[in-house]
Amino acid sequence: MKLLSLVIIFSLLSGCSSPEAEKERVVVAVGGKTAILYLPLTLAEQNGFFKTEGLSLEIHDFPGGAKALQAMVSGSADVVMGAYDHTIQMQAQKKSLTAIVLVTRYPGLALGVRSDLAERIKQISDLKGMKVGISAPGSSTHFFLNFLLSKQGLKPDDVSAIGVGSSVSAVAAVEQKQVDALVNPDPMITMLDGRGLIKVLADSRTEKESRETVGGEYPFATLYTTQEFIARHPATAQRLVNAIVKALRWMQGKSAEEIAQALPEEYFAGNKELYLKGLTNSRETFSPDGRFHEAAAQNALAVLKLFDEKVAQANIDLSTTYTNRFVEQALK
């Protein structure tokens, strides 16, 4: 850890000279690239911010954050655009990951039940024995579901959690009645709700909803990687953060329509109007500057302890799960 800190400090002190990236080609894993909460990754790509930083990105899209994490752990990806939760959970398993820029400050997830079951499932406790769609087992959507269940005194195995992805496959799972309820981010939640296919029971897409559901700010979508990668490639990490911070700043003050102009057509899943509504619904989730806040990280740890026994029993050092050093340099 001391070596990592020294390397980061040295790289930041020399930041004015804009050191070249040690690794020009970077492989990024993401669990659901078209999910709105990961939008800054695509915006940085589409607007050429990575290219400006001298980086060539290869983005691998997976059906859920757990799969993206596995890709990095196995060595087939350098960094992950995914949930901050994984940095805490992996530390409980004696593996050190660090989030280097915050993308969303609220979870941006919602749980909805099929509309034809809305009279039977009126609260979270009514989900017992039901099939609930998540992006993938062990993903952030799975964590969110487990947290909601724990608040009602239920256990994770009181429901059947089924991986359905976080794209059109999630919509199909609801349409075909493969699941009774679903946890997903926008645009899928807004698309399903807008078509009258679900009724939302729990939400975290705005500050108000996040306070009611998870107790306030909660670092969620982040760019995270191994401490080894940071130590070996500090300038590359800095340039990655520079690009994401540029994307976050670029979004500020722009309408949903203006943001959507920078996106590929397939992101709209055939219904641009509902996509724009979903983007509007989730605008509050994005961090204005990429900074992490200690109180928010403490909130994430408290939530995970409620349903993750390994985290509850571990002595977690939150100061190693995230750093603002690259962000502070990017903001200069």
Secondary structure, 3 states (H helix, E strand, C coil): CHHHHHHHHHHHHCHHHCCCCCCCEEEEEECCCCCHHHHHHHHHHHCCHHHHCCCEEEEEECCCHHHHHHHHHCCCCCEEEEECHHHHHHHHCCCCEEEEEECECCCCEEEEEEHHHCCCCCCHHHHCCCEEEECCCCCHHHHHHHHHHHHCCCCHHHCEEEECCCCHHHHHHHHCCCCCEEEEECCHHHHHHHCCCEEEEEECCCHHHHHHHHCCCCCCEEEEEEHHHHHHCHHHHHHHHHHHHHHHHHHCCCCHHHHHCCCCHHHHCCCHHHHHHHHHHHHHHECCCCCCCHHHHHHHHHHHHHHCHHHHHCCCCHHHCECCHHHHHHCC
